[in-house]
């Protein structure tokens, strides 16, 4: 004998059989900029995931030791890191890549010719974090398997407010939170929130349901108290 309670919900997937071992690829959260930024503003768990990962990655900052360099040279290196705000900038870059899937880190030096490869003799001035929608691959894709830039582009265009500028690939570091599947053949990564979005939705739904239940219990209790008072008064 089968007894059915008749409870069905399309949103919660109740009342229908589910194959828990099957995964289907749906719409990409990484490509939904509005939803990602709404999660960043409104969902404290999503916010914490992106911030915590970046902070953990730079918490134990490196100490530099060398038998070949003088202490003055090591001090100069440390001063350069501080001047560039390397640790703070890298933390922010990792945080935004965790949220958006990818960011670019533009290396700005004292040279004017930014379409040429970055040279060791150039003086570093600052590091600029760029969102991926301000970066457009414009050069040829490197298909040389022996190249250090294999699979990426030789040149990128940085889209500014009034003008755009082309830069050599060595002057732009692309930081991905998670690599996209190989079948995508894409240089951009996948947001850390992509894997946990369903869990976040279930948590928010459960929290809202618990809140509703508490409110209903309070209303029932208030009504019960009212009935009890009337009964006592006759």
C-alpha positions in Angstrom: 0.0 0.0 0.0 1.4 3.4 -1.0 0.6 6.5 0.9 1.3 9.8 -0.8 1.3 13.1 1.2 0.7 15.1 -2.0 3.5 17.6 -1.2 5.0 19.0 -4.4 7.3 22.0 -5.0 9.1 22.8 -8.2 11.4 25.3 -6.4 12.5 22.8 -3.8 12.2 19.7 -6.1 9.8 18.0 -3.8 7.4 15.3 -5.1 9.4 14.2 -8.0 12.2 11.6 -8.4 15.7 13.0 -8.6 18.8 11.3 -10.0 21.4 12.5 -7.6 24.3 11.2 -9.7 23.5 13.3 -12.8 24.9 16.8 -13.3 23.6 19.0 -16.1 25.4 22.2 -17.1 23.1 25.2 -16.7 23.6 29.0 -16.9 27.0 30.2 -15.8 26.9 32.3 -12.6 30.3 33.7 -13.6 28.7 35.4 -16.7 25.8 36.8 -14.7 27.5 40.0 -13.4 24.3 41.4 -11.8 23.7 38.3 -9.7 27.4 38.0 -8.7 27.5 41.6 -7.5 24.1 41.2 -5.7 25.5 38.2 -3.9 28.6 40.3 -2.9 26.4 43.1 -1.5 23.6 41.0 0.2 24.9 37.6 1.1 27.4 37.5 4.0 28.5 33.9 3.2 29.4 34.8 -0.4 31.2 37.9 0.8 33.2 35.9 3.4 34.1 33.1 0.9 35.8 35.6 -1.4 37.5 37.6 1.3 38.7 34.6 3.4 40.4 32.8 0.5 42.4 35.9 -0.5 43.5 36.6 3.0 44.5 33.0 3.6 46.7 33.0 0.5 48.8 36.0 1.6 48.7 35.5 5.4 52.2 33.9 5.6 54.1 36.4 3.6 57.5 35.4 2.3 60.8 36.3 3.9 63.7 36.8 1.5 67.1 35.4 2.3 70.1 35.4 0.0 73.8 34.6 0.3 74.6 36.5 -2.9 72.9 39.8 -2.1 74.0 42.4 0.4 71.6 43.5 3.2 71.2 46.9 1.5 70.0 45.2 -1.7 67.5 43.1 0.3 66.3 46.2 2.0 65.8 47.9 -1.4 63.7 44.9 -2.5 61.5 45.2 0.7 61.1 48.9 0.2 60.0 48.3 -3.4 57.3 45.8 -2.2 56.1 48.4 0.3 56.1 51.2 -2.3 54.1 49.1 -4.7 51.8 47.9 -1.9 52.3 44.4 -3.3 50.7 42.5 -0.5 47.6 44.7 -0.3 47.2 44.8 -4.1 47.6 41.0 -4.5 45.1 40.4 -1.7 42.5 42.6 -3.5 43.3 41.0 -6.8 42.7 37.5 -5.4 39.5 38.7 -3.7 38.0 40.1 -6.9 39.2 37.1 -9.0 37.4 34.8 -6.4 34.2 36.8 -7.0 34.3 37.4 -10.7 36.4 34.4 -11.8 39.3 36.5 -13.2 41.0 39.9 -13.0 44.0 41.4 -14.7 47.0 42.9 -13.0 48.6 45.6 -15.1 52.3 46.2 -14.5 53.1 49.9 -15.0 56.7 50.9 -15.6 58.7 54.0 -16.7 58.6 53.0 -20.3 56.3 54.5 -23.0 56.4 51.6 -25.4 53.9 49.2 -23.7 53.5 47.1 -26.8 57.0 45.7 -26.4 57.9 42.9 -23.9 58.6 43.9 -20.3 62.3 44.3 -19.7 64.2 43.7 -16.4 65.8 47.1 -16.7 62.5 49.0 -16.5 61.5 50.6 -13.2 58.3 49.4 -11.7 55.9 52.3 -10.8 52.6 50.6 -9.7 50.3 47.7 -10.2 46.7 48.3 -11.3 43.8 45.8 -10.9 41.6 45.6 -13.9 38.2 43.8 -14.2 38.0 41.4 -17.1 35.4 43.4 -19.0 38.0 46.1 -19.4 40.4 43.7 -21.0 40.1 42.5 -24.6 42.4 40.0 -26.3 43.5 41.6 -29.6 46.7 39.9 -30.6 47.2 36.4 -32.0 46.7 33.4 -29.8 49.9 31.6 -29.1 49.7 28.0 -30.4 53.4 27.2 -29.9 53.4 24.4 -27.3 57.0 25.3 -26.2 56.1 29.0 -25.6 55.6 30.2 -22.0 52.5 32.1 -23.3 51.0 29.0 -24.9 47.2 29.2 -25.2 47.1 32.9 -24.4 47.2 36.0 -26.6 50.2 38.0 -27.6 48.6 41.4 -26.9 45.6 42.8 -25.0 43.7 46.0 -25.3 42.9 47.9 -22.0 39.6 49.7 -22.4 39.6 53.1 -20.7 37.1 55.8 -20.2 38.1 58.0 -23.2 40.7 55.9 -24.9 42.1 52.4 -25.1 45.7 51.2 -25.1 47.3 48.0 -26.3 49.8 46.2 -24.1 52.2 43.3 -24.5 51.1 40.1 -22.7 54.1 40.2 -20.4 52.8 43.5 -18.9 49.4 42.0 -17.9 49.0 39.2 -15.4 45.7 37.3 -15.6 44.6 35.8 -12.2 42.0 33.1 -12.3 40.1 31.8 -9.3 39.4 28.5 -11.0 40.3 27.4 -14.5 37.5 26.9 -16.9 37.1 23.4 -18.4 39.5 22.6 -21.2 36.6 22.3 -23.6 35.8 25.9 -23.1 39.2 26.9 -24.5 38.8 30.2 -22.6 41.5 32.3 -20.9 39.1 33.5 -18.2 38.4 31.6 -15.0 35.3 30.5 -13.0 34.0 32.3 -9.9 34.4 30.5 -6.5 30.7 31.1 -6.0 29.8 29.0 -9.0 30.1 25.7 -7.0 28.2 26.9 -3.9 25.4 29.0 -5.4 22.8 26.1 -5.0 23.9 25.7 -1.3 23.5 29.4 -0.7 20.0 29.4 -2.2 19.0 26.5 -0.1 20.4 28.2 3.0 18.6 31.4 2.3 15.4 29.5 1.7 15.7 27.5 4.9 16.5 30.7 6.9 13.4 32.4 5.5 11.2 29.3 6.2 12.5 29.2 9.8 11.8 32.9 10.2 8.2 32.3 9.0 7.7 29.4 11.3 8.9 31.4 14.3 6.5 34.2 13.4 3.6 31.8 13.0 4.4 30.2 16.4 4.4 33.6 18.0 1.0 34.4 16.5 -0.5 31.0 17.6 0.9 31.5 21.1 -0.5 35.0 21.3 -3.9 33.8 20.2 -3.8 30.9 22.7 -3.0 33.3 25.5 -6.0 35.4 24.4 -8.3 32.5 24.4 -7.0 31.4 27.8 -7.6 34.8 29.3 -11.1 34.9 28.0 -11.8 31.4 29.4 -10.5 32.4 32.8 -12.7 35.5 32.8 -15.7 33.4 31.9 
